[in-house]
Amino acid sequence: MRRQKSLLLFAGTTEGRILARWLEQEGISAVICTATEYGAELIDGERSNAENGAKSCIRIRSGRLDTEGIGALIREESVGLVIDATHPYADQATANIRQACRDNRGVRLLRCLREEGEPYEQTGHWAKAAGPEQEYGVHCVSSLSEAAVWLAEREGNIFLTTGSKELAPFSQIPDYKERVYVRVLPLEDSVRLCRDQGYGGRHIIAMQGPFSAEMNEAVLKEFNCRFLVTKDGGRAGGFEEKLEAARRAGAQTVVIRRPADQGMSLEQVKNEVKEWNRQ
């Protein structure tokens, strides 16, 4: 009798949810890990077998894991293949997953990495192009701290879309409580982190994406924001819609460059999993 193969998927992105649904549809047994209960709920809500009551081949668990925790889970589940489909900017999570796989011999690791957004200026200088309303610019920086320092030297309101866990650098901007508007997930922890940093009232925008260019543009104009701060989340992360919204609103986009990483596309990962499952 053929031994059941065991797969571990770290799913913190749209690609992760797509892979979870695909694994279930393919009948490939897997444990799906998410950092938060909210992430687990998103996957559970999209499960194909959840709709017809059939027994599923996937199990979902939530909670952040360090290297030791990941290693223990690998051994507990006798995992042969690990897929890292965490966010491109979740560099610590990716480092923990890689180290755990190195520590457990015989475990193969696939990194599912979403494509970057459309080409934009990478030199750190302004890239300007004529648009229907005004010229717009893209300014690239290497870190959140660098973005905050750069913004502190300029005037104008700021639309911050980098998440609730990375607010501290922007709290160093003069008058940040009046200048910065933060969009975060509609979770109690996210709102609490905003309040802990001193944000309140209309400066906390708790919404679930993805967001259209029109929605982003409306926020920029509603709060008279001159700057939009974002990570390059690629097409799946609504990056292009943010660039377009800033162009329309006459705002300037500050892009946090991605950490250096290598991986494969969603389709490449699927093909590798099929080959592994046939062995």
Backbone as CSV, one residue per row, in Angstrom:
resi,resn,N_x,N_y,N_z,CA_x,CA_y,CA_z,C_x,C_y,C_z
1,MET,0.859,-1.204,0.000,0.000,0.000,0.000,0.887,1.243,0.000
2,ARG,0.553,2.193,-0.852,1.342,3.413,-0.958,1.177,4.277,0.280
3,ARG,2.306,4.745,0.836,2.266,5.587,2.028,1.729,6.976,1.686
4,GLN,0.843,7.486,2.552,0.281,8.819,2.349,1.362,9.875,2.541
5,LYS,1.542,10.708,1.552,2.542,11.771,1.651,1.995,12.905,2.511
6,SER,2.892,13.610,3.200,2.480,14.694,4.079,3.094,16.012,3.617
7,LEU,2.261,17.026,3.490,2.673,18.334,2.976,2.286,19.411,3.988
8,LEU,3.154,20.388,4.128,2.920,21.504,5.038,2.957,22.803,4.237
9,LEU,1.863,23.560,4.302,1.758,24.817,3.558,1.626,25.985,4.522
10,PHE,2.540,26.947,4.396,2.435,28.193,5.154,1.755,29.213,4.242
11,ALA,0.521,29.547,4.585,-0.322,30.333,3.683,-0.683,31.659,4.331
12,GLY,-0.011,32.709,3.915,-0.328,34.023,4.458,-0.696,35.027,3.387
13,THR,-1.022,34.534,2.186,-1.259,35.420,1.049,-2.409,34.894,0.200
14,THR,-2.768,35.658,-0.815,-3.757,35.193,-1.789,-3.286,33.890,-2.426
15,GLU,-1.995,33.826,-2.770,-1.449,32.609,-3.364,-1.586,31.427,-2.417
16,GLY,-1.390,31.664,-1.134,-1.535,30.600,-0.154,-2.952,30.065,-0.105
17,ARG,-3.928,30.966,-0.172,-5.332,30.526,-0.162,-5.673,29.761,-1.434
18,ILE,-5.127,30.207,-2.567,-5.357,29.500,-3.826,-4.764,28.097,-3.753
19,LEU,-3.558,27.987,-3.202,-2.909,26.689,-3.082,-3.681,25.773,-2.141
20,ALA,-4.183,26.316,-1.042,-4.953,25.495,-0.103,-6.184,24.912,-0.780
21,ARG,-6.890,25.756,-1.521,-8.084,25.287,-2.233,-7.719,24.253,-3.298
22,TRP,-6.606,24.487,-3.991,-6.154,23.568,-5.047,-5.749,22.216,-4.472
23,LEU,-5.021,22.217,-3.341,-4.618,20.969,-2.704,-5.829,20.133,-2.322
24,GLU,-6.859,20.801,-1.811,-8.074,20.089,-1.430,-8.758,19.497,-2.658
25,GLN,-8.836,20.286,-3.704,-9.474,19.807,-4.929,-8.713,18.643,-5.555
26,GLU,-7.379,18.659,-5.403,-6.542,17.587,-5.943,-6.496,16.366,-5.036
27,GLY,-7.050,16.483,-3.842,-7.038,15.365,-2.906,-5.684,15.107,-2.278
28,ILE,-4.859,16.156,-2.172,-3.523,16.032,-1.590,-3.585,16.403,-0.111
29,SER,-3.236,15.461,0.733,-3.298,15.694,2.176,-2.307,16.770,2.591
30,ALA,-2.753,17.723,3.382,-1.882,18.832,3.767,-2.333,19.462,5.073
31,VAL,-1.361,20.009,5.787,-1.628,20.854,6.951,-1.371,22.287,6.502
32,ILE,-2.353,23.142,6.697,-2.253,24.547,6.280,-2.031,25.404,7.507
33,CYS,-0.951,26.176,7.510,-0.624,27.029,8.650,-0.847,28.497,8.310
34,THR,-1.519,29.203,9.194,-1.669,30.651,9.075,-1.207,31.292,10.375
35,ALA,-0.733,32.512,10.283,-0.227,33.194,11.474,-1.356,33.599,12.416
36,THR,-2.539,33.880,11.847,-3.646,34.384,12.648,-4.922,33.576,12.426
37,GLU,-5.846,33.679,13.363,-7.149,33.035,13.207,-7.907,33.643,12.029
38,TYR,-7.691,34.916,11.807,-8.349,35.591,10.688,-7.930,34.952,9.365
39,GLY,-6.621,34.672,9.211,-6.146,34.007,8.008,-6.751,32.630,7.848
40,ALA,-6.891,31.913,8.964,-7.501,30.581,8.915,-8.963,30.672,8.493
41,GLU,-9.654,31.680,8.975,-11.060,31.863,8.610,-11.221,32.137,7.126
42,LEU,-10.286,32.919,6.546,-10.358,33.203,5.114,-10.210,31.926,4.295
43,ILE,-9.270,31.076,4.691,-9.079,29.813,3.978,-10.271,28.894,4.181
44,ASP,-10.747,28.810,5.397,-11.872,27.928,5.692,-13.112,28.346,4.911
45,GLY,-13.272,29.645,4.712,-14.436,30.132,3.983,-14.396,29.831,2.499
46,GLU,-13.196,29.481,1.984,-13.036,29.202,0.560,-12.895,27.716,0.259
47,ARG,-12.968,26.876,1.276,-12.751,25.445,1.078,-13.866,24.843,0.242
48,SER,-13.493,24.058,-0.763,-14.488,23.454,-1.655,-15.315,22.395,-0.956
49,ASN,-14.686,21.556,-0.111,-15.428,20.496,0.551,-16.292,21.011,1.689
50,ALA,-15.996,22.219,2.157,-16.800,22.779,3.232,-18.217,23.059,2.761
51,GLU,-18.377,23.209,1.443,-19.682,23.556,0.911,-20.618,22.350,0.796
52,ASN,-20.046,21.159,0.559,-20.904,19.993,0.360,-20.833,18.983,1.489
53,GLY,-20.073,19.317,2.541,-20.028,18.447,3.708,-19.088,17.264,3.576
54,ALA,-18.361,17.153,2.463,-17.440,16.036,2.273,-16.239,16.174,3.205
55,LYS,-15.645,15.027,3.550,-14.476,15.041,4.410,-13.309,15.653,3.662
56,SER,-12.638,16.599,4.270,-11.541,17.297,3.609,-10.217,16.603,3.883
57,CYS,-9.288,16.746,2.925,-7.948,16.182,3.081,-6.986,17.200,3.669
58,ILE,-7.463,18.415,3.954,-6.592,19.432,4.531,-7.050,19.788,5.939
59,ARG,-6.084,20.148,6.757,-6.359,20.619,8.116,-5.735,22.001,8.277
60,ILE,-6.437,22.866,8.948,-5.975,24.247,9.094,-5.634,24.512,10.557
61,ARG,-4.469,25.104,10.779,-4.074,25.517,12.132,-3.591,26.956,12.078
62,SER,-3.811,27.688,13.158,-3.395,29.085,13.208,-2.467,29.310,14.393
63,GLY,-1.664,30.345,14.283,-0.722,30.682,15.342,0.683,30.807,14.794
64,ARG,1.408,31.823,15.240,2.769,32.049,14.753,3.710,30.997,15.332
65,LEU,4.658,30.563,14.518,5.623,29.545,14.923,7.044,30.052,14.700
66,ASP,7.918,29.778,15.656,9.329,30.063,15.448,9.980,28.844,14.804
67,THR,11.299,28.880,14.646,11.994,27.784,13.975,11.765,26.460,14.691
68,GLU,11.860,26.457,16.007,11.671,25.221,16.764,10.250,24.695,16.625
69,GLY,9.275,25.610,16.632,7.881,25.193,16.491,7.607,24.583,15.132
70,ILE,8.196,25.179,14.097,8.019,24.648,12.738,8.668,23.268,12.639
71,GLY,9.866,23.134,13.209,10.551,21.849,13.181,9.762,20.767,13.897
72,ALA,9.186,21.122,15.023,8.382,20.149,15.770,7.165,19.713,14.966
73,LEU,6.547,20.651,14.266,5.377,20.323,13.443,5.775,19.425,12.274
74,ILE,6.926,19.694,11.682,7.423,18.858,10.582,7.591,17.415,11.045
75,ARG,8.176,17.237,12.218,8.406,15.880,12.731,7.106,15.218,13.169
76,GLU,6.246,16.004,13.792,4.964,15.460,14.258,4.113,14.950,13.106
77,GLU,4.121,15.680,11.986,3.291,15.325,10.837,4.041,14.493,9.797
78,SER,5.326,14.165,10.071,6.163,13.415,9.127,6.129,14.070,7.746
79,VAL,6.402,15.360,7.722,6.286,16.166,6.508,7.441,15.873,5.551
80,GLY,7.113,15.726,4.265,8.131,15.527,3.244,8.328,16.742,2.364
81,LEU,7.296,17.612,2.297,7.369,18.801,1.439,6.754,19.985,2.172
82,VAL,7.474,21.105,2.169,7.000,22.347,2.781,6.877,23.404,1.691
83,ILE,5.767,24.130,1.690,5.580,25.247,0.774,5.497,26.537,1.587
84,ASP,6.378,27.455,1.288,6.357,28.778,1.920,5.633,29.740,0.984
85,ALA,4.372,30.022,1.297,3.579,30.976,0.515,3.241,32.180,1.381
86,THR,4.174,32.548,2.263,3.969,33.729,3.094,4.207,34.984,2.257
87,HIS,3.922,36.127,2.840,4.024,37.401,2.135,5.466,37.681,1.722
88,PRO,5.688,38.340,0.573,7.061,38.660,0.144,7.864,39.434,1.177
89,TYR,7.177,40.170,2.069,7.871,40.973,3.070,7.972,40.277,4.422
90,ALA,7.454,39.052,4.521,7.525,38.304,5.783,8.874,37.598,5.865
91,ASP,9.958,38.389,5.850,11.290,37.809,5.762,11.656,36.980,6.978
92,GLN,11.166,37.347,8.162,11.479,36.558,9.355,10.787,35.205,9.312
93,ALA,9.524,35.196,8.867,8.809,33.926,8.745,9.508,33.018,7.744
94,THR,9.915,33.578,6.609,10.615,32.792,5.590,11.935,32.252,6.135
95,ALA,12.662,33.064,6.891,13.931,32.612,7.473,13.702,31.456,8.441
96,ASN,12.639,31.548,9.250,12.327,30.479,10.203,11.965,29.179,9.479
97,ILE,11.181,29.294,8.415,10.775,28.107,7.652,11.998,27.448,7.016
98,ARG,12.869,28.244,6.428,14.061,27.691,5.774,14.975,26.992,6.774
99,GLN,15.155,27.612,7.923,16.038,27.008,8.924,15.443,25.695,9.434
100,ALA,14.148,25.665,9.661,13.506,24.437,10.134,13.649,23.313,9.117
101,CYS,13.544,23.647,7.834,13.706,22.630,6.792,15.150,22.140,6.736
102,ARG,16.110,23.042,6.936,17.524,22.630,6.963,17.798,21.722,8.156
103,ASP,17.136,21.997,9.270,17.356,21.221,10.491,16.733,19.827,10.420
104,ASN,15.813,19.618,9.481,15.138,18.331,9.357,15.469,17.731,7.991
105,ARG,16.427,16.867,7.974,16.950,16.318,6.724,15.869,15.563,5.957
106,GLY,15.934,15.713,4.640,14.997,15.009,3.782,13.734,15.775,3.477
107,VAL,13.593,16.969,4.070,12.411,17.790,3.831,12.691,18.753,2.686
108,ARG,11.843,18.755,1.687,12.007,19.650,0.544,11.216,20.929,0.772
109,LEU,11.747,22.066,0.327,11.096,23.362,0.501,10.871,24.033,-0.848
110,LEU,9.655,24.511,-1.062,9.317,25.315,-2.233,8.913,26.701,-1.753
111,ARG,9.447,27.727,-2.369,9.063,29.107,-2.039,8.171,29.640,-3.152
112,CYS,6.914,29.891,-2.831,5.972,30.481,-3.789,6.053,31.994,-3.627
113,LEU,6.570,32.656,-4.641,6.804,34.095,-4.540,6.035,34.816,-5.635
114,ARG,5.122,35.675,-5.233,4.330,36.402,-6.225,5.202,37.351,-7.036
115,GLU,4.761,37.584,-8.257,5.509,38.476,-9.128,5.456,39.900,-8.602
116,GLU,6.514,40.651,-8.907,6.539,42.058,-8.516,5.573,42.843,-9.392
117,GLY,5.317,44.063,-8.995,4.422,44.920,-9.763,5.054,45.335,-11.076
118,GLU,4.308,46.086,-11.852,4.833,46.589,-13.120,6.087,47.420,-12.862
119,PRO,7.016,47.458,-13.821,8.280,48.180,-13.610,8.049,49.622,-13.147
120,TYR,8.831,50.034,-12.185,8.774,51.408,-11.700,10.186,51.815,-11.310
121,GLU,10.382,53.079,-11.058,11.720,53.617,-10.787,12.332,52.960,-9.550
122,GLN,13.504,52.381,-9.672,14.158,51.675,-8.578,15.378,52.415,-8.031
123,THR,15.696,53.585,-8.545,16.954,54.234,-8.193,16.883,55.082,-6.939
124,GLY,15.674,55.323,-6.433,15.553,56.203,-5.282,15.317,57.640,-5.688
125,HIS,15.330,57.930,-6.992,15.039,59.271,-7.485,13.599,59.322,-7.977
126,TRP,13.128,60.514,-8.248,11.753,60.651,-8.729,11.628,60.186,-10.175
127,ALA,10.560,59.471,-10.425,10.211,59.086,-11.796,8.890,59.754,-12.102
128,LYS,8.874,60.690,-13.024,7.664,61.455,-13.289,7.114,61.155,-14.677
129,ALA,5.817,61.143,-14.770,5.153,60.910,-16.051,3.897,61.756,-16.105
130,ALA,3.601,62.267,-17.271,2.430,63.128,-17.412,1.160,62.302,-17.330
131,GLY,0.198,62.758,-16.557,-1.089,62.080,-16.442,-2.209,63.059,-16.692
132,PRO,-3.448,62.573,-16.711,-4.598,63.443,-16.976,-4.733,64.583,-15.969
133,GLU,-4.338,64.296,-14.690,-4.524,65.337,-13.678,-3.205,66.078,-13.399
134,GLN,-2.225,65.336,-12.850,-0.968,65.965,-12.476,0.161,64.984,-12.737
135,GLU,1.383,65.463,-12.584,2.495,64.538,-12.615,2.498,63.751,-11.309
136,TYR,3.025,62.541,-11.366,3.109,61.750,-10.156,4.526,61.226,-10.019
137,GLY,4.883,60.758,-8.841,6.230,60.262,-8.632,6.241,58.982,-7.840
138,VAL,7.272,58.184,-8.041,7.500,56.975,-7.269,8.875,57.093,-6.642
139,HIS,8.922,57.024,-5.333,10.188,57.110,-4.621,10.402,55.785,-3.898
140,CYS,11.513,55.100,-4.196,11.797,53.787,-3.632,12.789,53.890,-2.482
141,VAL,12.490,53.171,-1.404,13.376,53.132,-0.246,13.567,51.676,0.168
142,SER,14.568,51.438,1.008,14.909,50.070,1.393,14.225,49.598,2.664
143,SER,13.657,50.519,3.430,13.066,50.113,4.708,11.982,51.100,5.122
144,LEU,11.204,50.684,6.098,10.168,51.550,6.656,10.803,52.762,7.334
145,SER,11.900,52.543,8.028,12.580,53.646,8.714,13.069,54.690,7.720
146,GLU,13.601,54.222,6.588,14.061,55.157,5.564,12.900,55.956,4.997
147,ALA,11.756,55.303,4.827,10.566,56.002,4.337,10.134,57.067,5.331
148,ALA,10.151,56.719,6.623,9.719,57.666,7.649,10.639,58.880,7.713
149,VAL,11.937,58.653,7.607,12.901,59.771,7.626,12.672,60.676,6.423
150,TRP,12.466,60.081,5.277,12.243,60.848,4.051,10.965,61.681,4.158
151,LEU,9.903,61.086,4.686,8.626,61.791,4.817,8.687,62.884,5.877
152,ALA,9.499,62.680,6.909,9.606,63.673,7.979,10.163,64.989,7.461
153,GLU,10.881,64.943,6.351,11.468,66.149,5.774,10.537,66.846,4.794
154,ARG,9.318,66.329,4.656,8.369,66.888,3.687,7.032,67.184,4.356
155,GLU,6.288,68.071,3.737,4.985,68.443,4.271,3.885,67.708,3.524
156,GLY,2.769,67.519,4.200,1.618,66.908,3.550,1.159,65.645,4.264
157,ASN,-0.120,65.337,4.122,-0.695,64.164,4.757,-0.228,62.875,4.084
158,ILE,-0.280,61.790,4.845,0.291,60.513,4.417,-0.752,59.415,4.558
159,PHE,-0.936,58.622,3.503,-1.808,57.444,3.524,-0.896,56.225,3.651
160,LEU,-0.935,55.566,4.803,-0.020,54.481,5.123,-0.728,53.134,4.959
161,THR,-0.193,52.267,4.082,-0.850,50.992,3.783,0.078,49.802,4.030
162,THR,1.021,49.944,4.955,2.013,48.896,5.186,1.659,47.967,6.343
163,GLY,0.517,48.154,6.986,0.080,47.230,8.030,0.222,47.777,9.427
164,SER,-0.444,47.111,10.364,-0.512,47.600,11.743,0.719,47.263,12.565
165,LYS,1.495,46.279,12.151,2.628,45.830,12.960,3.889,46.647,12.713
166,GLU,3.842,47.573,11.784,5.048,48.317,11.425,4.799,49.818,11.453
167,LEU,4.144,50.257,12.507,3.781,51.665,12.620,4.842,52.500,13.336
168,ALA,5.657,51.848,14.161,6.571,52.590,15.036,7.458,53.591,14.299
169,PRO,8.091,53.252,13.164,8.954,54.240,12.499,8.221,55.522,12.123
170,PHE,6.947,55.395,11.770,6.203,56.566,11.312,5.723,57.434,12.474
171,SER,5.821,56.890,13.689,5.476,57.685,14.867,6.550,58.715,15.187
172,GLN,7.660,58.645,14.457,8.739,59.619,14.649,8.561,60.840,13.742
173,ILE,7.576,60.803,12.867,7.322,61.927,11.974,6.655,63.057,12.758
174,PRO,7.151,64.278,12.637,6.517,65.397,13.349,5.024,65.483,13.011
175,ASP,4.204,65.680,14.032,2.758,65.822,13.868,2.120,64.605,13.195
176,TYR,2.691,63.405,13.416,2.180,62.215,12.733,0.716,61.928,13.072
177,LYS,0.287,62.283,14.282,-1.098,62.009,14.666,-2.089,62.792,13.812
178,GLU,-1.633,63.930,13.283,-2.491,64.731,12.408,-2.236,64.435,10.934
179,ARG,-1.028,64.009,10.594,-0.646,63.857,9.181,-0.906,62.455,8.619
180,VAL,-0.791,61.421,9.449,-0.793,60.047,8.952,-2.164,59.397,9.108
181,TYR,-2.626,58.766,8.025,-3.869,57.986,8.018,-3.496,56.540,7.714
182,VAL,-3.880,55.631,8.602,-3.412,54.245,8.540,-4.555,53.321,8.123
183,ARG,-4.305,52.515,7.082,-5.303,51.497,6.709,-4.802,50.132,7.171
184,VAL,-5.641,49.460,7.960,-5.283,48.158,8.528,-6.464,47.203,8.376
185,LEU,-6.220,45.935,8.681,-7.296,44.953,8.646,-8.307,45.246,9.747
186,PRO,-9.572,44.893,9.532,-10.614,45.170,10.534,-10.597,44.156,11.667
187,LEU,-9.499,44.129,12.410,-9.326,43.219,13.530,-9.064,44.010,14.805
188,GLU,-9.486,43.462,15.930,-9.289,44.158,17.202,-7.810,44.420,17.463
189,ASP,-6.968,43.424,17.194,-5.532,43.592,17.436,-4.946,44.693,16.562
190,SER,-5.395,44.777,15.310,-4.877,45.796,14.400,-5.232,47.193,14.892
191,VAL,-6.483,47.373,15.280,-6.926,48.676,15.780,-6.210,49.014,17.088
192,ARG,-6.028,48.010,17.938,-5.332,48.247,19.206,-3.901,48.711,18.973
193,LEU,-3.208,48.085,18.026,-1.836,48.494,17.721,-1.786,49.935,17.222
194,CYS,-2.788,50.330,16.443,-2.863,51.717,15.987,-3.042,52.665,17.162
195,ARG,-3.937,52.313,18.057,-4.201,53.172,19.211,-2.983,53.237,20.132
196,ASP,-2.270,52.114,20.255,-1.062,52.106,21.080,-0.013,53.074,20.549
197,GLN,-0.034,53.321,19.232,0.912,54.255,18.625,0.383,55.689,18.599
198,GLY,-0.823,55.876,19.126,-1.352,57.230,19.231,-2.349,57.636,18.165
199,TYR,-2.687,56.720,17.262,-3.661,57.044,16.222,-5.077,56.887,16.773
200,GLY,-5.995,57.661,16.215,-7.376,57.562,16.675,-8.339,58.165,15.668
201,GLY,-9.628,57.972,15.910,-10.671,58.563,15.081,-10.532,58.230,13.613
202,ARG,-10.643,59.238,12.770,-10.615,59.070,11.317,-9.247,58.652,10.794
203,HIS,-8.241,58.666,11.659,-6.892,58.312,11.217,-6.676,56.797,11.183
204,ILE,-7.651,56.021,11.668,-7.601,54.561,11.580,-8.675,54.119,10.592
205,ILE,-8.259,53.537,9.485,-9.177,53.055,8.449,-9.099,51.531,8.458
206,ALA,-10.065,50.878,9.078,-10.055,49.423,9.223,-10.942,48.803,8.147
207,MET,-10.297,48.222,7.134,-11.025,47.656,5.996,-10.296,46.427,5.465
208,GLN,-11.051,45.529,4.844,-10.486,44.345,4.203,-10.425,44.549,2.702
209,GLY,-9.247,44.302,2.100,-9.081,44.424,0.654,-9.553,43.181,-0.063
210,PRO,-9.296,43.080,-1.340,-8.489,44.007,-2.145,-9.240,45.296,-2.457
211,PHE,-8.485,46.350,-2.765,-9.058,47.658,-3.012,-8.845,48.072,-4.458
212,SER,-9.851,48.666,-5.025,-9.762,49.161,-6.397,-8.993,50.475,-6.417
213,ALA,-8.579,50.876,-7.609,-7.924,52.175,-7.759,-8.866,53.281,-7.313
214,GLU,-10.159,53.111,-7.598,-11.148,54.126,-7.227,-11.248,54.278,-5.719
215,MET,-11.221,53.153,-4.999,-11.298,53.211,-3.536,-10.055,53.889,-2.964
216,ASN,-8.891,53.504,-3.462,-7.658,54.139,-2.991,-7.645,55.633,-3.293
217,GLU,-8.095,55.978,-4.482,-8.145,57.390,-4.864,-9.078,58.173,-3.951
218,ALA,-10.223,57.569,-3.620,-11.191,58.242,-2.753,-10.599,58.540,-1.383
219,VAL,-9.836,57.593,-0.838,-9.204,57.798,0.465,-8.165,58.922,0.381
220,LEU,-7.341,58.883,-0.645,-6.320,59.918,-0.817,-6.948,61.308,-0.881
221,LYS,-8.037,61.419,-1.623,-8.679,62.721,-1.775,-9.461,63.119,-0.523
222,GLU,-10.101,62.149,0.126,-10.894,62.447,1.323,-10.023,63.056,2.416
223,PHE,-8.797,62.526,2.571,-7.927,62.990,3.639,-6.806,63.904,3.125
224,ASN,-6.955,64.339,1.878,-6.013,65.294,1.290,-4.567,64.835,1.455
225,CYS,-4.327,63.572,1.081,-3.003,62.983,1.260,-2.107,63.290,0.060
226,ARG,-0.933,63.732,0.362,0.060,64.002,-0.683,0.925,62.776,-0.961
227,PHE,0.987,61.835,0.011,1.844,60.661,-0.125,1.061,59.380,0.146
228,LEU,1.395,58.332,-0.584,0.881,56.990,-0.330,2.075,56.075,-0.103
229,VAL,2.111,55.422,1.052,3.228,54.530,1.389,2.764,53.090,1.245
230,THR,3.532,52.290,0.497,3.123,50.918,0.231,4.327,50.010,0.060
231,LYS,4.094,48.723,0.196,5.058,47.704,-0.202,4.667,47.244,-1.603
232,ASP,5.611,46.636,-2.299,5.310,46.095,-3.622,4.677,44.728,-3.452
233,GLY,3.361,44.719,-3.290,2.632,43.472,-3.109,2.263,42.802,-4.410
234,GLY,2.736,43.340,-5.531,2.409,42.744,-6.819,0.946,42.903,-7.166
235,ARG,0.562,42.280,-8.260,-0.827,42.391,-8.721,-1.800,41.838,-7.689
236,ALA,-1.446,40.693,-7.081,-2.346,40.076,-6.106,-2.544,40.961,-4.878
237,GLY,-1.554,41.793,-4.582,-1.647,42.660,-3.411,-2.195,44.044,-3.707
238,GLY,-2.689,44.258,-4.929,-3.281,45.545,-5.271,-2.283,46.660,-5.477
239,PHE,-1.029,46.309,-5.796,0.014,47.319,-5.938,-0.261,48.264,-7.111
240,GLU,-0.667,47.715,-8.219,-0.911,48.538,-9.403,-2.073,49.496,-9.183
241,GLU,-3.083,49.043,-8.431,-4.214,49.926,-8.123,-3.789,51.102,-7.255
242,LYS,-2.819,50.870,-6.379,-2.306,51.959,-5.549,-1.545,52.980,-6.393
243,LEU,-0.697,52.483,-7.292,0.041,53.397,-8.158,-0.905,54.237,-9.010
244,GLU,-1.921,53.584,-9.550,-2.881,54.295,-10.402,-3.669,55.325,-9.597
245,ALA,-4.067,54.949,-8.378,-4.812,55.875,-7.529,-3.982,57.107,-7.190
246,ALA,-2.711,56.893,-6.870,-1.830,58.021,-6.554,-1.669,58.924,-7.760
247,ARG,-1.543,58.329,-8.936,-1.423,59.124,-10.160,-2.656,59.988,-10.358
248,ARG,-3.821,59.383,-10.190,-5.063,60.130,-10.385,-5.227,61.243,-9.360
249,ALA,-4.807,60.965,-8.124,-5.012,61.931,-7.042,-3.888,62.965,-6.963
250,GLY,-2.864,62.807,-7.813,-1.747,63.738,-7.761,-0.872,63.530,-6.544
251,ALA,-0.906,62.317,-5.980,-0.083,61.992,-4.811,1.215,61.338,-5.262
252,GLN,2.170,61.256,-4.370,3.460,60.645,-4.653,3.560,59.330,-3.872
253,THR,3.972,58.262,-4.548,4.020,56.944,-3.940,5.408,56.644,-3.399
254,VAL,5.455,56.218,-2.147,6.707,55.792,-1.526,6.649,54.264,-1.425
255,VAL,7.547,53.593,-2.143,7.542,52.133,-2.222,8.679,51.549,-1.389
256,ILE,8.329,50.646,-0.485,9.336,49.911,0.273,9.779,48.734,-0.597
257,ARG,11.051,48.690,-0.965,11.533,47.611,-1.809,11.387,46.254,-1.118
258,ARG,11.224,45.228,-1.910,11.125,43.867,-1.372,12.477,43.396,-0.841
259,PRO,12.444,42.563,0.210,13.681,41.900,0.626,14.155,40.977,-0.494
260,ALA,15.465,40.815,-0.613,15.996,39.923,-1.644,15.534,38.500,-1.372
261,ASP,14.968,37.861,-2.368,14.445,36.503,-2.198,14.342,35.846,-3.560
262,GLN,14.320,34.537,-3.559,14.157,33.777,-4.783,13.044,32.763,-4.580
263,GLY,12.301,32.504,-5.632,11.213,31.553,-5.515,10.663,31.207,-6.872
264,MET,9.458,30.671,-6.879,8.825,30.263,-8.126,7.383,30.730,-8.133
265,SER,6.790,30.707,-9.315,5.415,31.168,-9.474,4.432,30.164,-8.910
266,LEU,3.197,30.587,-8.803,2.131,29.719,-8.311,1.991,28.474,-9.183
267,GLU,2.003,28.645,-10.491,1.854,27.512,-11.398,3.048,26.575,-11.316
268,GLN,4.246,27.126,-11.150,5.427,26.286,-10.998,5.344,25.449,-9.732
269,VAL,4.857,26.045,-8.655,4.693,25.307,-7.403,3.702,24.160,-7.588
270,LYS,2.590,24.432,-8.241,1.599,23.380,-8.489,2.224,22.214,-9.255
271,ASN,3.007,22.516,-10.273,3.636,21.463,-11.070,4.615,20.651,-10.228
272,GLU,5.379,21.330,-9.370,6.323,20.635,-8.509,5.598,19.733,-7.516
273,VAL,4.472,20.200,-6.985,3.693,19.399,-6.034,3.119,18.159,-6.728
274,LYS,2.626,18.323,-7.941,2.095,17.169,-8.692,3.184,16.122,-8.897
275,GLU,4.375,16.565,-9.276,5.488,15.641,-9.499,5.883,14.947,-8.192
276,TRP,5.955,15.708,-7.122,6.292,15.133,-5.814,5.253,14.104,-5.375
277,ASN,3.986,14.410,-5.620,2.909,13.513,-5.196,2.883,12.216,-5.998
278,ARG,3.452,12.225,-7.214,3.465,11.018,-8.046,4.603,10.079,-7.673
279,GLN,5.575,10.581,-6.968,6.770,9.781,-6.649,6.467,8.689,-5.614
